[in-house]
Amino acid sequence: MFADGVHPFRLRIGELEELQEKTDAGPEEVLLRIINGTWRVSDIRETLRLGLIGGGMGPTPALVLISRYASEGNLGEWKALCINIIAAAIDGAPDEDKPASGESMGETSPSPEENSGSASSTASAES
């Protein structure tokens, strides 16, 4: 929940690159600054703004929400949300299906029988 309702947040590569530019720090450094309490105003505001944009909101409506709800006197209340947004961008959201090591999403490795092109045999060899 943010501001006036429930909004999806997502930081894709483009938003992460812009976050780096706006904060002069990589995503993990911004995350650590927020966790450690050494955050800067831009760490909070830009994480929220870019997260809204990555979640599908237009840049102007995102800026309006940030200007209205992430302003003087209440930036600290958004720290936990920012931590979750950046952590999901780095490690994936907890509810996302993650592929097994070496596999791509939606793909599985064929079994040896499927891969060989030969019919499988269930008959035992005679001695």
N, CA, C and O atoms as CSV, one atom per row, in Angstrom:
chain,resi,resn,atom,element,x,y,z
A,1,MET,N,N,0.847,-1.175,0.000
A,1,MET,CA,C,0.000,0.000,0.000
A,1,MET,C,C,0.896,1.242,0.000
A,1,MET,O,O,1.805,1.368,0.820
A,2,PHE,N,N,0.632,2.118,-0.897
A,2,PHE,CA,C,1.371,3.373,-0.957
A,2,PHE,C,C,0.401,4.501,-1.255
A,2,PHE,O,O,-0.434,4.400,-2.154
A,3,ALA,N,N,0.520,5.560,-0.501
A,3,ALA,CA,C,-0.196,6.806,-0.751
A,3,ALA,C,C,-1.696,6.603,-0.739
A,3,ALA,O,O,-2.282,6.336,0.310
A,4,ASP,N,N,-2.324,6.726,-1.902
A,4,ASP,CA,C,-3.784,6.713,-1.995
A,4,ASP,C,C,-4.363,5.360,-2.367
A,4,ASP,O,O,-5.559,5.266,-2.643
A,5,GLY,N,N,-3.545,4.302,-2.382
A,5,GLY,CA,C,-4.069,2.993,-2.758
A,5,GLY,C,C,-2.979,1.957,-2.923
A,5,GLY,O,O,-1.840,2.144,-2.497
A,6,VAL,N,N,-3.358,0.870,-3.549
A,6,VAL,CA,C,-2.430,-0.219,-3.819
A,6,VAL,C,C,-1.853,-0.001,-5.216
A,6,VAL,O,O,-2.593,0.135,-6.190
A,7,HIS,N,N,-0.531,0.030,-5.300
A,7,HIS,CA,C,0.146,0.262,-6.574
A,7,HIS,C,C,1.237,-0.786,-6.758
A,7,HIS,O,O,1.958,-1.099,-5.811
A,8,PRO,N,N,1.365,-1.330,-7.965
A,8,PRO,CA,C,2.478,-2.253,-8.214
A,8,PRO,C,C,3.789,-1.480,-8.338
A,8,PRO,O,O,3.820,-0.384,-8.898
A,9,PHE,N,N,4.864,-2.055,-7.815
A,9,PHE,CA,C,6.204,-1.485,-7.913
A,9,PHE,C,C,7.111,-2.511,-8.562
A,9,PHE,O,O,7.002,-3.709,-8.303
A,10,ARG,N,N,8.007,-2.027,-9.407
A,10,ARG,CA,C,8.982,-2.913,-10.037
A,10,ARG,C,C,10.148,-2.076,-10.535
A,10,ARG,O,O,9.960,-1.023,-11.145
A,11,LEU,N,N,11.341,-2.553,-10.270
A,11,LEU,CA,C,12.542,-1.914,-10.818
A,11,LEU,C,C,13.155,-2.872,-11.823
A,11,LEU,O,O,13.732,-3.895,-11.452
A,12,ARG,N,N,13.026,-2.536,-13.084
A,12,ARG,CA,C,13.666,-3.308,-14.147
A,12,ARG,C,C,15.032,-2.701,-14.405
A,12,ARG,O,O,15.419,-1.753,-13.723
A,13,ILE,N,N,15.760,-3.217,-15.360
A,13,ILE,CA,C,17.111,-2.729,-15.636
A,13,ILE,C,C,17.122,-1.233,-15.914
A,13,ILE,O,O,17.972,-0.521,-15.379
A,14,GLY,N,N,16.213,-0.743,-16.726
A,14,GLY,CA,C,16.175,0.688,-17.045
A,14,GLY,C,C,15.955,1.544,-15.810
A,14,GLY,O,O,16.608,2.573,-15.639
A,15,GLU,N,N,15.035,1.122,-14.947
A,15,GLU,CA,C,14.791,1.874,-13.721
A,15,GLU,C,C,15.978,1.772,-12.767
A,15,GLU,O,O,16.314,2.744,-12.091
A,16,LEU,N,N,16.614,0.603,-12.708
A,16,LEU,CA,C,17.796,0.458,-11.853
A,16,LEU,C,C,18.943,1.346,-12.331
A,16,LEU,O,O,19.664,1.932,-11.523
A,17,GLU,N,N,19.105,1.440,-13.648
A,17,GLU,CA,C,20.150,2.324,-14.179
A,17,GLU,C,C,19.854,3.782,-13.855
A,17,GLU,O,O,20.759,4.542,-13.511
A,18,GLU,N,N,18.582,4.175,-13.964
A,18,GLU,CA,C,18.229,5.549,-13.620
A,18,GLU,C,C,18.381,5.797,-12.122
A,18,GLU,O,O,18.790,6.884,-11.715
A,19,LEU,N,N,18.057,4.806,-11.300
A,19,LEU,CA,C,18.256,4.933,-9.858
A,19,LEU,C,C,19.736,5.164,-9.544
A,19,LEU,O,O,20.073,5.991,-8.696
A,20,GLN,N,N,20.601,4.443,-10.220
A,20,GLN,CA,C,22.050,4.636,-10.044
A,20,GLN,C,C,22.453,6.057,-10.377
A,20,GLN,O,O,23.212,6.687,-9.640
A,21,GLU,N,N,21.938,6.564,-11.499
A,21,GLU,CA,C,22.272,7.929,-11.919
A,21,GLU,C,C,21.755,8.958,-10.919
A,21,GLU,O,O,22.468,9.898,-10.569
A,22,LYS,N,N,20.524,8.786,-10.463
A,22,LYS,CA,C,19.902,9.770,-9.581
A,22,LYS,C,C,20.493,9.756,-8.170
A,22,LYS,O,O,20.489,10.778,-7.485
A,23,THR,N,N,21.004,8.596,-7.734
A,23,THR,CA,C,21.512,8.470,-6.359
A,23,THR,C,C,23.028,8.367,-6.292
A,23,THR,O,O,23.605,8.370,-5.205
A,24,ASP,N,N,23.670,8.276,-7.439
A,24,ASP,CA,C,25.124,8.110,-7.506
A,24,ASP,C,C,25.582,6.881,-6.710
A,24,ASP,O,O,26.608,6.902,-6.030
A,25,ALA,N,N,24.785,5.812,-6.821
A,25,ALA,CA,C,25.100,4.577,-6.109
A,25,ALA,C,C,24.398,3.412,-6.789
A,25,ALA,O,O,23.340,3.576,-7.396
A,26,GLY,N,N,24.993,2.249,-6.683
A,26,GLY,CA,C,24.368,1.044,-7.212
A,26,GLY,C,C,23.185,0.633,-6.349
A,26,GLY,O,O,23.053,1.105,-5.220
A,27,PRO,N,N,22.316,-0.246,-6.867
A,27,PRO,CA,C,21.115,-0.646,-6.137
A,27,PRO,C,C,21.402,-1.233,-4.757
A,27,PRO,O,O,20.694,-0.939,-3.794
A,28,GLU,N,N,22.428,-2.053,-4.664
A,28,GLU,CA,C,22.727,-2.658,-3.369
A,28,GLU,C,C,23.245,-1.623,-2.374
A,28,GLU,O,O,22.966,-1.718,-1.179
A,29,GLU,N,N,23.993,-0.642,-2.857
A,29,GLU,CA,C,24.452,0.428,-1.974
A,29,GLU,C,C,23.273,1.265,-1.478
A,29,GLU,O,O,23.221,1.624,-0.302
A,30,VAL,N,N,22.331,1.576,-2.360
A,30,VAL,CA,C,21.135,2.308,-1.948
A,30,VAL,C,C,20.375,1.488,-0.907
A,30,VAL,O,O,19.940,2.020,0.114
A,31,LEU,N,N,20.220,0.198,-1.170
A,31,LEU,CA,C,19.537,-0.690,-0.233
A,31,LEU,C,C,20.213,-0.658,1.139
A,31,LEU,O,O,19.541,-0.522,2.161
A,32,LEU,N,N,21.529,-0.782,1.158
A,32,LEU,CA,C,22.262,-0.785,2.429
A,32,LEU,C,C,22.159,0.558,3.148
A,32,LEU,O,O,22.071,0.603,4.375
A,33,ARG,N,N,22.168,1.647,2.388
A,33,ARG,CA,C,22.009,2.961,3.025
A,33,ARG,C,C,20.649,3.071,3.712
A,33,ARG,O,O,20.546,3.610,4.814
A,34,ILE,N,N,19.617,2.562,3.061
A,34,ILE,CA,C,18.281,2.625,3.661
A,34,ILE,C,C,18.231,1.736,4.907
A,34,ILE,O,O,17.717,2.151,5.945
A,35,ILE,N,N,18.757,0.533,4.807
A,35,ILE,CA,C,18.767,-0.393,5.943
A,35,ILE,C,C,19.559,0.185,7.112
A,35,ILE,O,O,19.130,0.109,8.264
A,36,ASN,N,N,20.713,0.761,6.805
A,36,ASN,CA,C,21.607,1.268,7.854
A,36,ASN,C,C,21.208,2.633,8.395
A,36,ASN,O,O,21.806,3.107,9.362
A,37,GLY,N,N,20.221,3.269,7.801
A,37,GLY,CA,C,19.791,4.573,8.268
A,37,GLY,C,C,20.670,5.716,7.797
A,37,GLY,O,O,20.642,6.805,8.371
A,38,THR,N,N,21.453,5.471,6.750
A,38,THR,CA,C,22.307,6.531,6.191
A,38,THR,C,C,21.779,6.983,4.839
A,38,THR,O,O,22.530,7.517,4.022
A,39,TRP,N,N,20.491,6.771,4.600
A,39,TRP,CA,C,19.866,7.072,3.314
A,39,TRP,C,C,19.837,8.569,3.054
A,39,TRP,O,O,19.944,9.400,3.956
A,40,ARG,N,N,19.687,8.861,1.775
A,40,ARG,CA,C,19.539,10.233,1.304
A,40,ARG,C,C,18.115,10.407,0.798
A,40,ARG,O,O,17.434,9.422,0.511
A,41,VAL,N,N,17.669,11.623,0.688
A,41,VAL,CA,C,16.314,11.907,0.210
A,41,VAL,C,C,16.068,11.221,-1.134
A,41,VAL,O,O,15.021,10.607,-1.337
A,42,SER,N,N,17.028,11.326,-2.046
A,42,SER,CA,C,16.846,10.734,-3.374
A,42,SER,C,C,16.759,9.213,-3.318
A,42,SER,O,O,16.124,8.610,-4.184
A,43,ASP,N,N,17.383,8.571,-2.319
A,43,ASP,CA,C,17.279,7.114,-2.186
A,43,ASP,C,C,15.819,6.694,-2.021
A,43,ASP,O,O,15.366,5.733,-2.643
A,44,ILE,N,N,15.098,7.413,-1.189
A,44,ILE,CA,C,13.691,7.084,-0.925
A,44,ILE,C,C,12.796,7.528,-2.079
A,44,ILE,O,O,12.047,6.725,-2.637
A,45,ARG,N,N,12.877,8.787,-2.426
A,45,ARG,CA,C,11.964,9.337,-3.445
A,45,ARG,C,C,12.170,8.689,-4.810
A,45,ARG,O,O,11.193,8.370,-5.487
A,46,GLU,N,N,13.407,8.489,-5.226
A,46,GLU,CA,C,13.655,7.904,-6.547
A,46,GLU,C,C,13.317,6.420,-6.587
A,46,GLU,O,O,12.847,5.925,-7.611
A,47,THR,N,N,13.545,5.708,-5.501
A,47,THR,CA,C,13.144,4.291,-5.463
A,47,THR,C,C,11.638,4.171,-5.642
A,47,THR,O,O,11.162,3.334,-6.409
A,48,LEU,N,N,10.891,5.011,-4.932
A,48,LEU,CA,C,9.432,4.975,-5.055
A,48,LEU,C,C,8.979,5.395,-6.443
A,48,LEU,O,O,8.162,4.712,-7.062
A,49,ARG,N,N,9.500,6.510,-6.936
A,49,ARG,CA,C,9.082,7.037,-8.249
A,49,ARG,C,C,9.382,6.032,-9.355
A,49,ARG,O,O,8.514,5.707,-10.165
A,50,LEU,N,N,10.609,5.549,-9.379
A,50,LEU,CA,C,10.995,4.610,-10.436
A,50,LEU,C,C,10.300,3.263,-10.278
A,50,LEU,O,O,10.011,2.594,-11.270
A,51,GLY,N,N,10.028,2.858,-9.030
A,51,GLY,CA,C,9.280,1.626,-8.797
A,51,GLY,C,C,7.861,1.712,-9.322
A,51,GLY,O,O,7.340,0.747,-9.881
A,52,LEU,N,N,7.234,2.869,-9.142
A,52,LEU,CA,C,5.888,3.075,-9.694
A,52,LEU,C,C,5.911,3.030,-11.220
A,52,LEU,O,O,5.049,2.412,-11.844
A,53,ILE,N,N,6.901,3.685,-11.811
A,53,ILE,CA,C,7.025,3.683,-13.277
A,53,ILE,C,C,7.249,2.264,-13.785
A,53,ILE,O,O,6.607,1.835,-14.744
A,54,GLY,N,N,8.162,1.536,-13.141
A,54,GLY,CA,C,8.416,0.144,-13.535
A,54,GLY,C,C,7.206,-0.743,-13.340
A,54,GLY,O,O,7.046,-1.743,-14.040
A,55,GLY,N,N,6.345,-0.382,-12.385
A,55,GLY,CA,C,5.127,-1.139,-12.141
A,55,GLY,C,C,3.995,-0.810,-13.092
A,55,GLY,O,O,2.924,-1.415,-13.032
A,56,GLY,N,N,4.240,0.172,-13.988
A,56,GLY,CA,C,3.253,0.461,-15.024
A,56,GLY,C,C,2.624,1.845,-14.968
A,56,GLY,O,O,1.827,2.187,-15.842
A,57,MET,N,N,2.956,2.642,-13.976
A,57,MET,CA,C,2.394,3.990,-13.889
A,57,MET,C,C,3.179,4.933,-14.791
A,57,MET,O,O,4.384,4.760,-14.971
A,58,GLY,N,N,2.519,5.908,-15.347
A,58,GLY,CA,C,3.189,6.901,-16.173
A,58,GLY,C,C,4.100,7.790,-15.334
A,58,GLY,O,O,3.874,7.949,-14.134
A,59,PRO,N,N,5.131,8.375,-15.955
A,59,PRO,CA,C,6.068,9.223,-15.221
A,59,PRO,C,C,5.422,10.416,-14.522
A,59,PRO,O,O,5.792,10.737,-13.392
A,60,THR,N,N,4.472,11.071,-15.165
A,60,THR,CA,C,3.850,12.245,-14.550
A,60,THR,C,C,2.985,11.866,-13.348
A,60,THR,O,O,3.134,12.484,-12.293
A,61,PRO,N,N,2.090,10.885,-13.453
A,61,PRO,CA,C,1.326,10.491,-12.268
A,61,PRO,C,C,2.230,9.993,-11.131
A,61,PRO,O,O,1.941,10.236,-9.959
A,62,ALA,N,N,3.323,9.297,-11.473
A,62,ALA,CA,C,4.256,8.825,-10.435
A,62,ALA,C,C,4.883,9.999,-9.707
A,62,ALA,O,O,4.987,9.985,-8.481
A,63,LEU,N,N,5.303,11.014,-10.450
A,63,LEU,CA,C,5.905,12.202,-9.847
A,63,LEU,C,C,4.903,12.941,-8.959
A,63,LEU,O,O,5.262,13.442,-7.894
A,64,VAL,N,N,3.648,13.004,-9.404
A,64,VAL,CA,C,2.610,13.661,-8.605
A,64,VAL,C,C,2.432,12.931,-7.268
A,64,VAL,O,O,2.361,13.569,-6.218
A,65,LEU,N,N,2.359,11.598,-7.305
A,65,LEU,CA,C,2.207,10.835,-6.065
A,65,LEU,C,C,3.397,11.037,-5.132
A,65,LEU,O,O,3.221,11.213,-3.926
A,66,ILE,N,N,4.604,11.013,-5.684
A,66,ILE,CA,C,5.806,11.193,-4.868
A,66,ILE,C,C,5.812,12.587,-4.258
A,66,ILE,O,O,6.116,12.752,-3.077
A,67,SER,N,N,5.480,13.572,-5.051
A,67,SER,CA,C,5.452,14.948,-4.544
A,67,SER,C,C,4.438,15.110,-3.416
A,67,SER,O,O,4.662,15.867,-2.471
A,68,ARG,N,N,3.335,14.400,-3.524
A,68,ARG,CA,C,2.261,14.527,-2.544
A,68,ARG,C,C,2.517,13.688,-1.286
A,68,ARG,O,O,2.262,14.151,-0.174
A,69,TYR,N,N,3.016,12.466,-1.450
A,69,TYR,CA,C,3.073,11.533,-0.328
A,69,TYR,C,C,4.477,11.223,0.199
A,69,TYR,O,O,4.601,10.711,1.312
A,70,ALA,N,N,5.509,11.507,-0.541
A,70,ALA,CA,C,6.878,11.267,-0.070
A,70,ALA,C,C,7.584,12.610,0.011
A,70,ALA,O,O,8.454,12.936,-0.797
A,71,SER,N,N,7.179,13.374,1.011
A,71,SER,CA,C,7.674,14.734,1.132
A,71,SER,C,C,8.235,14.957,2.530
A,71,SER,O,O,8.433,14.016,3.300
A,72,GLU,N,N,8.482,16.211,2.833
A,72,GLU,CA,C,9.056,16.557,4.136
A,72,GLU,C,C,8.260,15.948,5.279
A,72,GLU,O,O,7.029,15.959,5.289
A,73,GLY,N,N,8.994,15.423,6.228
A,73,GLY,CA,C,8.366,14.936,7.441
A,73,GLY,C,C,7.871,13.513,7.426
A,73,GLY,O,O,7.547,12.971,8.482
A,74,ASN,N,N,7.799,12.882,6.259
A,74,ASN,CA,C,7.299,11.504,6.260
A,74,ASN,C,C,8.134,10.543,5.416
A,74,ASN,O,O,7.685,9.429,5.146
A,75,LEU,N,N,9.309,10.932,5.002
A,75,LEU,CA,C,10.110,10.036,4.168
A,75,LEU,C,C,10.436,8.718,4.875
A,75,LEU,O,O,10.466,7.659,4.248
A,76,GLY,N,N,10.676,8.793,6.170
A,76,GLY,CA,C,11.035,7.585,6.917
A,76,GLY,C,C,9.973,6.511,6.910
A,76,GLY,O,O,10.294,5.330,7.041
A,77,GLU,N,N,8.719,6.889,6.760
A,77,GLU,CA,C,7.656,5.881,6.768
A,77,GLU,C,C,7.691,4.987,5.529
A,77,GLU,O,O,7.042,3.941,5.510
A,78,TRP,N,N,8.434,5.379,4.497
A,78,TRP,CA,C,8.497,4.597,3.264
A,78,TRP,C,C,9.749,3.742,3.177
A,78,TRP,O,O,9.979,3.098,2.153
A,79,LYS,N,N,10.577,3.717,4.239
A,79,LYS,CA,C,11.822,2.938,4.197
A,79,LYS,C,C,11.574,1.455,3.949
A,79,LYS,O,O,12.217,0.862,3.084
A,80,ALA,N,N,10.659,0.852,4.688
A,80,ALA,CA,C,10.399,-0.586,4.536
A,80,ALA,C,C,9.933,-0.914,3.123
A,80,ALA,O,O,10.352,-1.920,2.551
A,81,LEU,N,N,9.071,-0.077,2.557
A,81,LEU,CA,C,8.614,-0.295,1.183
A,81,LEU,C,C,9.792,-0.216,0.213
A,81,LEU,O,O,9.910,-1.052,-0.684
A,82,CYS,N,N,10.655,0.767,0.380
A,82,CYS,CA,C,11.820,0.908,-0.504
A,82,CYS,C,C,12.746,-0.292,-0.395
A,82,CYS,O,O,13.274,-0.766,-1.401
A,83,ILE,N,N,12.944,-0.783,0.817
A,83,ILE,CA,C,13.775,-1.976,1.007
A,83,ILE,C,C,13.180,-3.144,0.229
A,83,ILE,O,O,13.907,-3.871,-0.449
A,84,ASN,N,N,11.873,-3.327,0.320
A,84,ASN,CA,C,11.219,-4.424,-0.412
A,84,ASN,C,C,11.318,-4.251,-1.919
A,84,ASN,O,O,11.524,-5.226,-2.642
A,85,ILE,N,N,11.175,-3.024,-2.401
A,85,ILE,CA,C,11.238,-2.768,-3.845
A,85,ILE,C,C,12.627,-3.109,-4.379
A,85,ILE,O,O,12.754,-3.805,-5.386
A,86,ILE,N,N,13.657,-2.623,-3.711
A,86,ILE,CA,C,15.023,-2.859,-4.193
A,86,ILE,C,C,15.415,-4.321,-4.019
A,86,ILE,O,O,16.038,-4.903,-4.907
A,87,ALA,N,N,15.061,-4.915,-2.898
A,87,ALA,CA,C,15.387,-6.327,-2.670
A,87,ALA,C,C,14.737,-7.216,-3.724
A,87,ALA,O,O,15.356,-8.169,-4.196
A,88,ALA,N,N,13.494,-6.913,-4.099
A,88,ALA,CA,C,12.824,-7.696,-5.144
A,88,ALA,C,C,13.519,-7.532,-6.486
A,88,ALA,O,O,13.574,-8.477,-7.274
A,89,ALA,N,N,14.053,-6.338,-6.757
A,89,ALA,CA,C,14.766,-6.116,-8.015
A,89,ALA,C,C,16.079,-6.891,-8.042
A,89,ALA,O,O,16.502,-7.368,-9.096
A,90,ILE,N,N,16.715,-7.013,-6.897
A,90,ILE,CA,C,18.013,-7.707,-6.823
A,90,ILE,C,C,17.836,-9.215,-6.763
A,90,ILE,O,O,18.498,-9.948,-7.497
A,91,ASP,N,N,16.939,-9.686,-5.886
A,91,ASP,CA,C,16.811,-11.118,-5.621
A,91,ASP,C,C,15.546,-11.752,-6.168
A,91,ASP,O,O,15.399,-12.973,-6.112
A,92,GLY,N,N,14.635,-10.958,-6.692
A,92,GLY,CA,C,13.351,-11.474,-7.150
A,92,GLY,C,C,12.326,-11.364,-6.043
A,92,GLY,O,O,12.661,-11.444,-4.861
A,93,ALA,N,N,11.103,-11.185,-6.422
A,93,ALA,CA,C,10.018,-11.093,-5.448
A,93,ALA,C,C,9.770,-12.465,-4.847
A,93,ALA,O,O,9.948,-13.471,-5.533
A,94,PRO,N,N,9.363,-12.533,-3.585
A,94,PRO,CA,C,9.144,-13.827,-2.937
A,94,PRO,C,C,8.130,-14.710,-3.645
A,94,PRO,O,O,8.233,-15.934,-3.565
A,95,ASP,N,N,7.146,-14.125,-4.341
A,95,ASP,CA,C,6.114,-14.927,-4.993
A,95,ASP,C,C,6.439,-15.262,-6.445
A,95,ASP,O,O,5.633,-15.903,-7.119
A,96,GLU,N,N,7.603,-14.843,-6.939
A,96,GLU,CA,C,7.982,-15.164,-8.318
A,96,GLU,C,C,8.509,-16.588,-8.385
A,96,GLU,O,O,9.224,-17.042,-7.492
A,97,ASP,N,N,8.147,-17.288,-9.456
A,97,ASP,CA,C,8.727,-18.602,-9.695
A,97,ASP,C,C,10.130,-18.407,-10.224
A,97,ASP,O,O,10.345,-17.666,-11.183
A,98,LYS,N,N,11.080,-19.072,-9.597
A,98,LYS,CA,C,12.467,-18.948,-10.023
A,98,LYS,C,C,12.884,-20.245,-10.699
A,98,LYS,O,O,12.579,-21.329,-10.200
A,99,PRO,N,N,13.582,-20.147,-11.836
A,99,PRO,CA,C,14.009,-21.363,-12.519
A,99,PRO,C,C,15.082,-22.079,-11.724
A,99,PRO,O,O,15.832,-21.462,-10.967
A,100,ALA,N,N,15.144,-23.393,-11.907
A,100,ALA,CA,C,16.217,-24.169,-11.298
A,100,ALA,C,C,17.536,-23.747,-11.928
A,100,ALA,O,O,17.561,-23.199,-13.030
A,101,SER,N,N,18.596,-23.996,-11.243
A,101,SER,CA,C,19.914,-23.612,-11.739
A,101,SER,C,C,20.139,-24.168,-13.139
A,101,SER,O,O,19.979,-25.366,-13.372
A,102,GLY,N,N,20.508,-23.296,-14.065
A,102,GLY,CA,C,20.805,-23.716,-15.432
A,102,GLY,C,C,19.592,-23.793,-16.342
A,102,GLY,O,O,19.745,-24.076,-17.530
A,103,GLU,N,N,18.402,-23.553,-15.832
A,103,GLU,CA,C,17.196,-23.603,-16.653
A,103,GLU,C,C,16.645,-22.205,-16.864
A,103,GLU,O,O,16.815,-21.327,-16.018
A,104,SER,N,N,15.986,-22.003,-17.990
A,104,SER,CA,C,15.285,-20.759,-18.253
A,104,SER,C,C,13.845,-20.916,-17.821
A,104,SER,O,O,13.333,-22.033,-17.734
A,105,MET,N,N,13.184,-19.791,-17.549
A,105,MET,CA,C,11.780,-19.851,-17.164
A,105,MET,C,C,10.966,-20.520,-18.259
A,105,MET,O,O,11.103,-20.191,-19.437
A,106,GLY,N,N,10.114,-21.466,-17.860
A,106,GLY,CA,C,9.204,-22.097,-18.798
A,106,GLY,C,C,9.823,-23.208,-19.625
A,106,GLY,O,O,9.131,-23.830,-20.431
A,107,GLU,N,N,11.084,-23.466,-19.451
A,107,GLU,CA,C,11.734,-24.519,-20.211
A,107,GLU,C,C,12.200,-25.609,-19.261
A,107,GLU,O,O,12.592,-25.341,-18.126
A,108,THR,N,N,12.149,-26.844,-19.747
A,108,THR,CA,C,12.694,-27.945,-18.976
A,108,THR,C,C,13.623,-28.723,-19.876
A,108,THR,O,O,13.510,-28.666,-21.100
A,109,SER,N,N,14.532,-29.442,-19.275
A,109,SER,CA,C,15.453,-30.260,-20.059
A,109,SER,C,C,14.742,-31.532,-20.473
A,109,SER,O,O,14.035,-32.136,-19.665
A,110,PRO,N,N,14.917,-31.951,-21.721
A,110,PRO,CA,C,14.280,-33.194,-22.140
A,110,PRO,C,C,14.950,-34.379,-21.455
A,110,PRO,O,O,16.129,-34.327,-21.104
A,111,SER,N,N,14.176,-35.450,-21.272
A,111,SER,CA,C,14.755,-36.665,-20.708
A,111,SER,C,C,15.663,-37.297,-21.755
A,111,SER,O,O,15.546,-36.969,-22.935
A,112,PRO,N,N,16.563,-38.192,-21.359
A,112,PRO,CA,C,17.447,-38.835,-22.346
A,112,PRO,C,C,16.678,-39.523,-23.457
A,112,PRO,O,O,17.118,-39.514,-24.607
A,113,GLU,N,N,15.513,-40.131,-23.132
A,113,GLU,CA,C,14.725,-40.812,-24.160
A,113,GLU,C,C,14.179,-39.807,-25.172
A,113,GLU,O,O,14.193,-40.062,-26.376
A,114,GLU,N,N,13.690,-38.648,-24.670
A,114,GLU,CA,C,13.142,-37.632,-25.565
A,114,GLU,C,C,14.236,-37.026,-26.431
A,114,GLU,O,O,13.978,-36.617,-27.563
A,115,ASN,N,N,15.419,-36.970,-25.922
A,115,ASN,CA,C,16.534,-36.333,-26.601
A,115,ASN,C,C,17.161,-37.242,-27.652
A,115,ASN,O,O,17.747,-36.742,-28.612
A,116,SER,N,N,17.055,-38.584,-27.497
A,116,SER,CA,C,17.800,-39.499,-28.350
A,116,SER,C,C,17.154,-39.707,-29.724
A,116,SER,O,O,17.865,-39.976,-30.692
A,117,GLY,N,N,15.863,-39.592,-29.828
A,117,GLY,CA,C,15.200,-39.859,-31.095
A,117,GLY,C,C,14.916,-41.330,-31.303
A,117,GLY,O,O,14.245,-41.684,-32.272
A,118,SER,N,N,15.404,-42.210,-30.423
A,118,SER,CA,C,15.167,-43.643,-30.529
A,118,SER,C,C,13.973,-44.032,-29.683
A,118,SER,O,O,13.670,-43.377,-28.686
A,119,ALA,N,N,13.304,-45.083,-30.072
A,119,ALA,CA,C,12.208,-45.584,-29.261
A,119,ALA,C,C,12.781,-46.211,-28.021
A,119,ALA,O,O,13.839,-46.838,-28.075
A,120,SER,N,N,12.100,-46.053,-26.896
A,120,SER,CA,C,12.604,-46.663,-25.669
A,120,SER,C,C,12.178,-48.109,-25.621
A,120,SER,O,O,11.143,-48.497,-26.161
A,121,SER,N,N,12.988,-48.879,-24.973
A,121,SER,CA,C,12.709,-50.309,-24.874
A,121,SER,C,C,12.459,-50.683,-23.434
A,121,SER,O,O,13.196,-50.280,-22.535
A,122,THR,N,N,11.412,-51.459,-23.221
A,122,THR,CA,C,11.140,-51.947,-21.876
A,122,THR,C,C,11.405,-53.421,-21.774
A,122,THR,O,O,11.322,-53.979,-20.680
A,123,ALA,N,N,11.729,-54.091,-22.894
A,123,ALA,CA,C,12.023,-55.522,-22.881
A,123,ALA,C,C,13.395,-55.753,-22.291
A,123,ALA,O,O,14.323,-54.986,-22.547
A,124,SER,N,N,13.534,-56.825,-21.487
A,124,SER,CA,C,14.839,-57.109,-20.909
A,124,SER,C,C,15.645,-57.938,-21.881
A,124,SER,O,O,15.096,-58.717,-22.660
A,125,ALA,N,N,16.912,-57.769,-21.831
A,125,ALA,CA,C,17.792,-58.510,-22.731
A,125,ALA,C,C,17.876,-59.942,-22.282
A,125,ALA,O,O,17.904,-60.225,-21.084
A,126,GLU,N,N,17.917,-60.877,-23.266
A,126,GLU,CA,C,18.027,-62.284,-22.913
A,126,GLU,C,C,19.482,-62.640,-22.745
A,126,GLU,O,O,20.348,-62.110,-23.440
A,127,SER,N,N,19.758,-63.573,-21.786
A,127,SER,CA,C,21.147,-63.961,-21.583
A,127,SER,C,C,21.529,-65.125,-22.431
A,127,SER,O,O,22.672,-65.579,-22.379
